[in-house]
Amino acid sequence: MPSHVRIGIVGVGAVSDFHHVPGIRIDSRASLTAICDPNEGLLKQRQTEWGGIAAYADYRQLAEDPNVDAVIIATPNFTHHPIALECIRHGKHVMCEKPLGLNFTESAEMYRAARDANVRHMTAFTYRFAPSMRYVRHLVSSGALGTPRHFRSQRFLDWPETSWGWRQIKSLAGAGDLFDMTIHRIDFSQDLLGPIRSICGAVAQFVPRDKTADGKPCPPSEVDDWSSLIGLFASGAVGVWEGSTLMKGYNNGGVGYEWAEVNGSEGSAAYQLTDPNNVLIAKNGRDMEKMPVPKEFLVLPGSPRDPSEGKPSTVFRYDLVWEFVSAIVEERDAVPGFHDGASAQAVADAVLQSFEERRWIDVSSDPG
Ligand SMILES: NC(=O)c1ccc[n+]([C@@H]2O[C@H](COP(=O)([O-])OP(=O)(O)OC[C@H]3O[C@@H](n4cnc5c(N)ncnc54)[C@H](O)[C@@H]3O)[C@@H](O)[C@H]2O)c1
């Protein structure tokens, strides 16, 4: 059983800096040994900021590095599939950002490759790790809410109407808000209530985003600003999801607004990203009441993270690395795995198909 995990990061942009490197820093079982990014200036900057680590411009070099046991892939969406397959081919464990691929076919192939190579695989579905989300899951699975009937998710951001960079090019991102934001909510709804069997979805684009933040012209956006779906779970429960990056009034320091809830036959429970150490609970006939999340749900079991330190809506994100490293040292599957990434992708793909064909779609999400 390995006791120490040497991690390489491919893609040293925003999410690596915000989630993954702080996660590695607090895990004494892990160290960052290599980084990779074709952006030479940023690569040098990260080497200075993150310490004396090997640095590569090409991910194939990092995949071959014998001082790397596990790789975190945090690059634009279109690169996840080739980078993951190369790292798996070299026997590395892989945590990959969402969306796992550009479509279900890519994601399912990534899952099968990791499974067949017997490496640990994890999809970085961050919000599963929020304390109140973990507690809502416990309330659902323990039967405290009775039979789940409704699921509801709202994720609103008030972002500038300027260019999103690679995120607004269809061939690089796959889709806009749907693949960037709503896919997380598809994932945690399936974690709470089981597989989604059928959906009716829609997307919309309101702004061209044909200028950069500093006013320079650029090719216009090809992707959605807003996404929504209604869905039927295999369990018989129903769900409603809405996400937008253009919701005026919901900036909230860049964190935006997020609400997700489950309404069961005996009660309701709600998670809010902006207050993740508290949960809202209602039992039959009573109003929602705010309660602290019980201590044992504030961090993952064994995690050294102090839940009273830092901004609550930020620091739970460090637990993703804890889960990935735990799965490697304990020689067990990581949760959520690539099959979860593929399953959420099957639903997200079906949203686009549903809207294009203006009909309900039955989702098939078996990655084979
Ligand atoms: N889980 C979450 O909550 C969450 C949050 C933000 C972003 N993400 C995901 O993380 C990924 C990265 O997003 P970001 O916001 O950090 O983007 P970013 O643009 O800030 O960073 C991406 C980095 O990848 C580098 N890159 C591009 N091609 C590469 C290649 N072939 N090899 C190595 N590096 C390459 C870029 O130069 C850039 O530095 C996306 O898939 C995004 O959807 C997830």
PDBQT file of the ligand as one rigid body, heavy atoms in Angstrom, charges set to zero:
ROOT
HETATM    1  N1  LIG A 401     -14.574  21.598 -10.212  1.00  0.00    +0.000 N 
HETATM    2  C1  LIG A 401     -14.799  22.902 -10.242  1.00  0.00    +0.000 C 
HETATM    3  O1  LIG A 401     -15.503  23.437  -9.401  1.00  0.00    +0.000 OA
HETATM    4  C2  LIG A 401     -14.152  23.706 -11.332  1.00  0.00    +0.000 A 
HETATM    5  C3  LIG A 401     -13.972  25.099 -11.174  1.00  0.00    +0.000 A 
HETATM    6  C4  LIG A 401     -13.325  25.789 -12.210  1.00  0.00    +0.000 A 
HETATM    7  C5  LIG A 401     -12.892  25.114 -13.350  1.00  0.00    +0.000 A 
HETATM    8  N2  LIG A 401     -13.124  23.774 -13.463  1.00  0.00    +0.000 N 
HETATM    9  C6  LIG A 401     -12.669  23.029 -14.658  1.00  0.00    +0.000 C 
HETATM   10  O2  LIG A 401     -11.239  23.003 -14.623  1.00  0.00    +0.000 OA
HETATM   11  C7  LIG A 401     -10.711  23.080 -15.948  1.00  0.00    +0.000 C 
HETATM   12  C8  LIG A 401      -9.762  24.272 -16.037  1.00  0.00    +0.000 C 
HETATM   13  O3  LIG A 401     -10.480  25.449 -15.727  1.00  0.00    +0.000 OA
HETATM   14  P1  LIG A 401      -9.712  26.779 -15.245  1.00  0.00    +0.000 P 
HETATM   15  O4  LIG A 401     -10.765  27.714 -14.796  1.00  0.00    +0.000 OA
HETATM   16  O5  LIG A 401      -8.605  26.443 -14.313  1.00  0.00    +0.000 OA
HETATM   17  O6  LIG A 401      -9.130  27.263 -16.654  1.00  0.00    +0.000 OA
HETATM   18  P2  LIG A 401      -7.888  28.210 -16.936  1.00  0.00    +0.000 P 
HETATM   19  O7  LIG A 401      -8.069  28.676 -18.322  1.00  0.00    +0.000 OA
HETATM   20  O8  LIG A 401      -7.712  29.194 -15.817  1.00  0.00    +0.000 OA
HETATM   21  O9  LIG A 401      -6.639  27.196 -16.844  1.00  0.00    +0.000 OA
HETATM   22  C9  LIG A 401      -6.431  26.177 -17.773  1.00  0.00    +0.000 C 
HETATM   23  C10 LIG A 401      -4.918  26.010 -17.953  1.00  0.00    +0.000 C 
HETATM   24  O10 LIG A 401      -4.687  24.863 -18.776  1.00  0.00    +0.000 OA
HETATM   25  C11 LIG A 401      -3.589  25.191 -19.630  1.00  0.00    +0.000 C 
HETATM   26  N3  LIG A 401      -3.597  24.294 -20.778  1.00  0.00    +0.000 N 
HETATM   27  C12 LIG A 401      -4.254  24.417 -21.952  1.00  0.00    +0.000 A 
HETATM   28  N4  LIG A 401      -3.984  23.360 -22.752  1.00  0.00    +0.000 NA
HETATM   29  C13 LIG A 401      -3.129  22.571 -22.070  1.00  0.00    +0.000 A 
HETATM   30  C14 LIG A 401      -2.467  21.345 -22.369  1.00  0.00    +0.000 A 
HETATM   31  N5  LIG A 401      -2.635  20.705 -23.542  1.00  0.00    +0.000 N 
HETATM   32  N6  LIG A 401      -1.631  20.823 -21.440  1.00  0.00    +0.000 NA
HETATM   33  C15 LIG A 401      -1.443  21.449 -20.260  1.00  0.00    +0.000 A 
HETATM   34  N7  LIG A 401      -2.050  22.606 -19.910  1.00  0.00    +0.000 NA
HETATM   35  C16 LIG A 401      -2.881  23.156 -20.817  1.00  0.00    +0.000 A 
HETATM   36  C17 LIG A 401      -3.800  26.648 -19.981  1.00  0.00    +0.000 C 
HETATM   37  O11 LIG A 401      -2.616  27.243 -20.453  1.00  0.00    +0.000 OA
HETATM   38  C18 LIG A 401      -4.254  27.204 -18.637  1.00  0.00    +0.000 C 
HETATM   39  O12 LIG A 401      -3.165  27.659 -17.860  1.00  0.00    +0.000 OA
HETATM   40  C19 LIG A 401     -11.925  23.151 -16.883  1.00  0.00    +0.000 C 
HETATM   41  O13 LIG A 401     -12.235  21.860 -17.344  1.00  0.00    +0.000 OA
HETATM   42  C20 LIG A 401     -13.043  23.656 -15.980  1.00  0.00    +0.000 C 
HETATM   43  O14 LIG A 401     -14.325  23.209 -16.400  1.00  0.00    +0.000 OA
HETATM   44  C21 LIG A 401     -13.737  23.085 -12.469  1.00  0.00    +0.000 A 
ENDROOT
TORSDOF 0
